[in-house]
Amino acid sequence: MSQSQLNRYAVLSQVIQGNLNVSEAASALGISKRQVLRLKKGVQQQGAAALIHKNTGRKPSHALDGSLISQIVSLKQSALYCDANFRHFCELLERRENITISYSSLHTLLSQAGLKSPKKRRRIKLHRRRKRKEQEGLLLQVDATPFEWFGGTEKFALHGAIDDATGKVAGLYLTKHECLHGYWELTRRLIRRHGIPASIYADRHAIFLSRNAGKLSLEDQLGGKVVNDTQFGRAMTELGITLIAARSPQAKGRVERLWDTLQSRLPIEFALAKITTIDQANDFLASYIESFNEQFAVVPIDSVCAFRPAPSDLDLDSILCIKMTRILDAGAVFSFYNRHFVLQPGKRRLELPAKTAISVLVSPLFGIRAQYKQTVFDVLPYIRETKSTEERNEVRKKSNWTPPDSHYFKYGHSLVKKLTFEDNNFDILHLLEDIFLKKYA
């Protein structure tokens, strides 16, 4: 028996002997009179054993089995799950091992086993949070992060977009490095999945914002000078998306926190699915987004979606590409990076006169195309006819011309009378007649 139970037994013995009344015993033990009467009756019938709880020494019905605890600890120590944090490990147990356990119970038994969650928790810093947007699709935060997604030491760049109102991941795409192609494919995926957002919030990377954007003086801006858009900025303008440049990582903190979560979870998911290449990862990410959003997304303030449905005739390939301006010649041929290309024959091609400005479209999906207004042309390599060596030598031959002695720059200056201030207008007129009307022998 514990000391408190011994003290309670001593007080109840005094009540049974008549040395204390029920009110005094209740005051001494800090319990009600009814409880004193119930305990008194139990001591009279069973003795001191009545004060011991009936579940003492019994295993709780909801307690985990020892073998199950050993299995969970051994799984956490295995190579597959050792890098998973406790929350992620709890989800993996239910999804892959058919073991259902609450997070609090899992945390307790793993902590008692001397295991710690690998996810580091920093000291919380108090700061003002920007309110979420009211509608889904009003603002997407876009960024990329390099990380060892497949283990080892080699890093790959994951491009991602997250909705500010709901926290939903709108798109993910993996490439070797952070690049324009990665953002093209990310934009293509989110437009096909959700539609066209109202605005995109990105950092001041050269992909989004020209390096000359901050170099314009106030006088230049008042004078109407502007900085050309980047290729990504031009594409967003064509899609009707407002591109906003953030001035600090904290300004787009939602996507920065997304990287913290994905860097903890995705490498383990890739390892469990035996994914080791970029193509396999991009196929996996398309389905992984759905389960991720089911767990972490929140309900927006306004249920009306701000994503605009993409038009059925929208040609994303002609927008999400590099565009440069070139000039056609009379044969519908243009030069591009020291090579020549000709527009494929067609009805529209005959309407393009020489010196027409066209846009050259470059993309790894289709190669090179040309565009005039809304019409896109396929192109073919064109090899210009080259002159033979003899013809080129004849062109290069220069005739040796010797100026005559009467040429002004040779000897003619001695034939011209120098003007003086004493000459009158009549003399000057005669001088000009001699110079311009005289027939040289």
WORANOR-V840932 format. One record per residue. N is the residue number from 1. RES is the residue in one small letter. PHI is phi in degrees with one decimal (999 if undefined). OMEGA is omega in whole degrees, 0 to 359 (NA if undefined). BURIAL is I if it has 16 or more other C-alpha atoms within 10 Angstrom, else O. Layout:
N;RES;PHI;OMEGA;BURIAL / N;RES;PHI;OMEGA;BURIAL
//
This chain:
1;m;999;178;O / 2;s;-81.4;181;O / 3;q;-65.6;180;O / 4;s;-65.9;178;O / 5;q;-68.3;176;O / 6;l;-64.0;179;O / 7;n;-63.5;180;O / 8;r;-66.3;179;I / 9;y;-66.1;180;I / 10;a;-65.5;180;O / 11;v;-67.1;180;I / 12;l;-66.5;177;I / 13;s;-64.6;177;I / 14;q;-65.6;179;O / 15;v;-67.9;180;I / 16;i;-64.2;180;O / 17;q;-77.0;179;O / 18;g;89.0;179;O / 19;n;-78.4;178;O / 20;l;-130.5;174;O / 21;n;-91.0;186;O / 22;v;-65.4;181;I / 23;s;-63.8;180;O / 24;e;-66.2;179;O / 25;a;-66.4;179;I / 26;a;-63.3;179;I / 27;s;-68.0;182;O / 28;a;-70.8;182;O / 29;l;-89.6;181;O / 30;g;72.6;179;O / 31;i;-127.8;183;O / 32;s;-81.0;178;O / 33;k;-63.6;180;I / 34;r;-62.0;179;O / 35;q;-66.5;178;O / 36;v;-63.2;179;I / 37;l;-63.7;180;O / 38;r;-65.2;179;O / 39;l;-68.2;179;I / 40;k;-61.1;179;I / 41;k;-62.4;180;O / 42;g;-65.5;180;O / 43;v;-68.7;179;I / 44;q;-65.6;183;O / 45;q;-89.0;188;O / 46;q;-116.7;183;O / 47;g;82.5;184;O / 48;a;-65.0;181;I / 49;a;-64.2;180;O / 50;a;-68.1;181;I / 51;l;-83.9;179;I / 52;i;-88.8;182;O / 53;h;-64.1;185;O / 54;k;-67.7;179;O / 55;n;-89.3;181;O / 56;t;-63.6;180;O / 57;g;85.0;179;O / 58;r;-95.2;179;O / 59;k;-79.2;179;O / 60;p;-59.6;182;O / 61;s;-66.3;182;O / 62;h;-96.2;181;O / 63;a;-70.6;179;O / 64;l;-73.7;178;O / 65;d;-71.2;182;O / 66;g;-60.4;179;O / 67;s;-66.8;178;O / 68;l;-67.3;178;O / 69;i;-62.5;179;O / 70;s;-62.9;179;O / 71;q;-66.2;180;O / 72;i;-64.4;181;I / 73;v;-64.7;180;I / 74;s;-67.3;176;O / 75;l;-64.4;180;I / 76;k;-66.9;181;I / 77;q;-85.6;181;O / 78;s;-73.4;183;O / 79;a;-67.7;182;O / 80;l;-70.1;189;O / 81;y;-112.8;186;I / 82;c;-66.0;181;I / 83;d;-92.0;181;I / 84;a;-81.1;174;I / 85;n;-72.3;187;I / 86;f;-59.9;181;I / 87;r;-66.2;179;O / 88;h;-65.5;179;I / 89;f;-63.6;177;I / 90;c;-62.8;178;I / 91;e;-68.8;181;I / 92;l;-67.1;178;I / 93;l;-61.5;182;I / 94;e;-73.7;185;O / 95;r;-80.6;187;O / 96;r;-109.1;184;O / 97;e;-109.3;181;O / 98;n;57.6;177;O / 99;i;-115.1;180;O / 100;t;-101.9;181;O / 101;i;-149.9;180;O / 102;s;-70.9;182;O / 103;y;-64.7;181;O / 104;s;-64.3;178;O / 105;s;-66.4;179;O / 106;l;-63.5;180;I / 107;h;-61.0;182;I / 108;t;-66.7;184;O / 109;l;-70.1;178;I / 110;l;-71.8;178;I / 111;s;-66.9;178;O / 112;q;-65.2;178;O / 113;a;-82.8;178;O / 114;g;83.6;179;O / 115;l;-97.5;180;I / 116;k;-123.7;178;O / 117;s;-69.3;182;I / 118;p;-71.9;181;O / 119;k;-75.5;181;O / 120;k;-80.2;178;O / 121;r;-112.5;180;O / 122;r;-85.6;177;O / 123;r;-65.9;183;O / 124;i;-70.0;176;O / 125;k;-103.6;179;O / 126;l;-79.1;177;O / 127;h;-156.2;179;O / 128;r;-76.6;177;O / 129;r;-93.9;175;O / 130;r;-75.5;181;O / 131;k;-65.4;176;O / 132;r;-66.0;172;I / 133;k;-66.7;186;I / 134;e;-75.8;187;I / 135;q;-118.6;175;I / 136;e;-68.5;179;I / 137;g;98.0;178;I / 138;l;-70.5;183;I / 139;l;-149.6;173;I / 140;l;-114.0;175;I / 141;q;-92.2;187;I / 142;v;-122.5;179;I / 143;d;-166.2;175;I / 144;a;-140.0;181;I / 145;t;-139.0;174;I / 146;p;-85.0;182;I / 147;f;-162.8;177;I / 148;e;-83.4;187;O / 149;w;-69.7;181;I / 150;f;-105.4;184;I / 151;g;79.1;181;O / 152;g;73.3;184;O / 153;t;-114.9;182;O / 154;e;-80.2;182;O / 155;k;-102.5;175;I / 156;f;-130.1;184;I / 157;a;-100.1;177;I / 158;l;-100.4;177;I / 159;h;-92.9;184;I / 160;g;-144.5;176;I / 161;a;-136.3;181;I / 162;i;-128.2;181;I / 163;d;-76.8;185;I / 164;d;-72.6;185;I / 165;a;-79.1;187;I / 166;t;-112.6;186;I / 167;g;76.3;178;I / 168;k;-74.2;172;I / 169;v;-79.3;183;I / 170;a;-84.5;181;I / 171;g;-173.6;175;I / 172;l;-139.6;178;I / 173;y;-151.5;185;I / 174;l;-107.6;175;I / 175;t;-138.1;180;I / 176;k;-66.9;180;O / 177;h;-132.0;173;I / 178;e;-66.9;188;I / 179;c;-151.9;180;O / 180;l;-65.6;179;I / 181;h;-60.8;178;I / 182;g;-61.7;179;I / 183;y;-72.8;174;I / 184;w;-59.6;183;I / 185;e;-67.3;175;I / 186;l;-61.6;179;I / 187;t;-64.0;180;I / 188;r;-61.6;182;I / 189;r;-66.2;183;I / 190;l;-71.4;178;I / 191;i;-69.9;179;I / 192;r;-68.9;182;O / 193;r;-85.2;188;O / 194;h;-117.0;187;I / 195;g;123.6;183;I / 196;i;-95.0;180;I / 197;p;-76.1;180;I / 198;a;-76.9;183;I / 199;s;-152.9;178;I / 200;i;-127.2;182;I / 201;y;-110.0;184;I / 202;a;-132.4;178;I / 203;d;-81.9;185;I / 204;r;-98.1;176;I / 205;h;-63.6;181;O / 206;a;-62.6;175;O / 207;i;-66.3;184;I / 208;f;-97.9;188;I / 209;l;-135.5;180;I / 210;s;-65.1;178;I / 211;r;-65.6;180;O / 212;n;-88.1;184;O / 213;a;-63.3;181;O / 214;g;-94.8;184;O / 215;k;-98.8;179;O / 216;l;-74.8;177;O / 217;s;-78.2;179;O / 218;l;-63.3;179;O / 219;e;-64.5;179;O / 220;d;-65.4;180;O / 221;q;-67.2;177;O / 222;l;-66.7;179;O / 223;g;-79.6;177;O / 224;g;93.2;179;O / 225;k;-74.2;179;O / 226;v;-132.4;177;O / 227;v;-100.3;180;O / 228;n;-62.0;177;O / 229;d;-68.6;169;I / 230;t;-72.5;179;I / 231;q;-61.1;178;I / 232;f;-68.4;179;I / 233;g;-63.8;177;I / 234;r;-62.4;179;I / 235;a;-64.6;179;I / 236;m;-64.6;177;I / 237;t;-64.5;179;O / 238;e;-65.8;180;O / 239;l;-85.5;182;I / 240;g;77.0;180;O / 241;i;-105.0;177;I / 242;t;-80.5;180;I / 243;l;-100.9;182;I / 244;i;-111.7;181;I / 245;a;-98.5;178;I / 246;a;-80.4;182;O / 247;r;-105.6;178;O / 248;s;-159.6;176;O / 249;p;-61.9;181;O / 250;q;-65.8;181;O / 251;a;-65.1;177;I / 252;k;-113.5;185;I / 253;g;-65.9;182;O / 254;r;-66.7;179;I / 255;v;-74.8;177;I / 256;e;-67.0;177;I / 257;r;-71.4;176;O / 258;l;-62.3;179;O / 259;w;-63.2;179;I / 260;d;-61.6;180;O / 261;t;-70.7;183;O / 262;l;-69.1;179;O / 263;q;-66.3;177;I / 264;s;-82.5;189;I / 265;r;-104.9;189;I / 266;l;-61.1;179;I / 267;p;-56.1;178;I / 268;i;-70.8;178;I / 269;e;-64.5;177;I / 270;f;-63.2;181;I / 271;a;-66.4;179;O / 272;l;-67.1;179;O / 273;a;-88.2;180;O / 274;k;57.1;179;O / 275;i;-99.0;183;I / 276;t;-131.5;181;O / 277;t;-123.4;181;O / 278;i;-67.0;180;I / 279;d;-63.0;177;O / 280;q;-62.7;181;O / 281;a;-65.2;181;I / 282;n;-66.8;175;I / 283;d;-67.0;180;O / 284;f;-69.4;184;O / 285;l;-63.7;181;I / 286;a;-60.1;178;O / 287;s;-90.0;182;O / 288;y;-67.1;181;O / 289;i;-57.8;183;O / 290;e;-62.7;180;O / 291;s;-67.2;179;O / 292;f;-65.1;181;O / 293;n;-67.6;178;O / 294;e;-60.5;184;O / 295;q;-89.8;190;O / 296;f;-111.4;184;O / 297;a;-72.7;178;O / 298;v;-120.0;181;O / 299;v;-83.7;180;O / 300;p;-72.1;179;I / 301;i;-64.4;179;O / 302;d;-108.5;184;O / 303;s;-76.6;180;O / 304;v;-73.6;183;O / 305;c;-82.0;181;O / 306;a;-96.0;175;I / 307;f;-67.3;176;I / 308;r;-91.2;179;O / 309;p;-63.9;180;O / 310;a;-70.9;178;I / 311;p;-59.0;182;O / 312;s;-64.1;181;O / 313;d;-96.0;180;O / 314;l;-70.9;179;O / 315;d;-99.2;182;O / 316;l;-64.8;181;I / 317;d;-62.9;181;O / 318;s;-83.0;179;I / 319;i;-107.2;182;I / 320;l;-86.0;180;I / 321;c;-157.2;176;I / 322;i;-86.8;180;I / 323;k;-122.1;176;I / 324;m;-134.6;183;O / 325;t;-93.9;175;O / 326;r;-136.1;182;I / 327;i;-113.8;178;I / 328;l;-80.7;171;I / 329;d;-97.8;185;I / 330;a;-66.1;180;O / 331;g;-99.1;181;O / 332;a;60.5;179;I / 333;v;-110.9;176;I / 334;f;-134.3;180;I / 335;s;-102.0;180;O / 336;f;-148.1;179;O / 337;y;51.6;176;O / 338;n;64.5;174;O / 339;r;-130.2;181;O / 340;h;-113.8;180;O / 341;f;-135.0;179;I / 342;v;-122.2;177;I / 343;l;-69.4;178;I / 344;q;-66.7;183;I / 345;p;-58.0;180;O / 346;g;-174.8;181;O / 347;k;-65.2;184;O / 348;r;-72.0;182;O / 349;r;-64.2;183;O / 350;l;-66.4;182;O / 351;e;-87.4;183;O / 352;l;-92.9;179;I / 353;p;-78.5;177;O / 354;a;-64.5;180;O / 355;k;66.4;175;O / 356;t;-82.7;178;O / 357;a;-81.5;179;I / 358;i;-123.8;175;I / 359;s;-104.1;177;I / 360;v;-95.2;182;I / 361;l;-99.6;181;I / 362;v;-126.3;179;I / 363;s;-153.7;175;I / 364;p;-68.3;180;O / 365;l;-81.5;184;O / 366;f;-128.4;180;O / 367;g;87.8;183;O / 368;i;-123.5;173;I / 369;r;-135.6;177;I / 370;a;-125.1;182;I / 371;q;-136.8;173;I / 372;y;-126.7;188;O / 373;k;57.0;181;O / 374;q;-103.5;182;O / 375;t;-97.8;180;O / 376;v;-108.1;181;I / 377;f;-112.7;166;I / 378;d;-78.6;183;I / 379;v;-125.8;177;I / 380;l;-126.6;175;O / 381;p;-61.4;182;O / 382;y;-126.2;180;O / 383;i;-107.6;180;O / 384;r;-72.6;177;O / 385;e;-69.7;180;O / 386;t;-106.5;179;O / 387;k;-77.0;179;O / 388;s;-68.9;181;O / 389;t;-63.6;180;O / 390;e;-65.1;179;O / 391;e;-65.0;179;O / 392;r;-65.2;179;O / 393;n;-67.3;178;O / 394;e;-65.6;179;O / 395;v;-67.0;184;O / 396;r;-75.3;181;O / 397;k;-64.4;179;O / 398;k;-117.3;178;O / 399;s;-76.4;179;O / 400;n;-82.7;182;O / 401;w;-101.9;179;O / 402;t;-110.1;180;O / 403;p;-66.7;179;O / 404;p;-69.7;179;O / 405;d;-65.7;181;O / 406;s;-81.4;180;O / 407;h;-63.9;188;O / 408;y;-60.8;184;O / 409;f;-76.2;177;O / 410;k;-102.4;178;O / 411;y;-130.6;187;O / 412;g;-66.0;182;O / 413;h;-65.5;178;O / 414;s;-77.0;180;O / 415;l;-86.4;184;O / 416;v;-98.0;178;O / 417;k;-73.5;180;O / 418;k;-71.5;180;O / 419;l;-80.7;175;O / 420;t;-129.3;181;O / 421;f;-71.8;180;O / 422;e;-81.8;180;O / 423;d;-66.4;176;O / 424;n;-90.9;183;O / 425;n;-64.1;181;O / 426;f;-65.6;178;O / 427;d;-66.5;180;O / 428;i;-66.1;178;O / 429;l;-63.0;177;O / 430;h;-62.7;179;O / 431;l;-64.2;179;I / 432;l;-65.6;177;O / 433;e;-63.4;180;O / 434;d;-65.5;183;O / 435;i;-75.1;190;I / 436;f;-92.9;183;O / 437;l;-106.5;181;O / 438;k;-73.6;177;O / 439;k;-93.2;181;O / 440;y;-78.7;180;O / 441;a;-72.1;NA;O
//
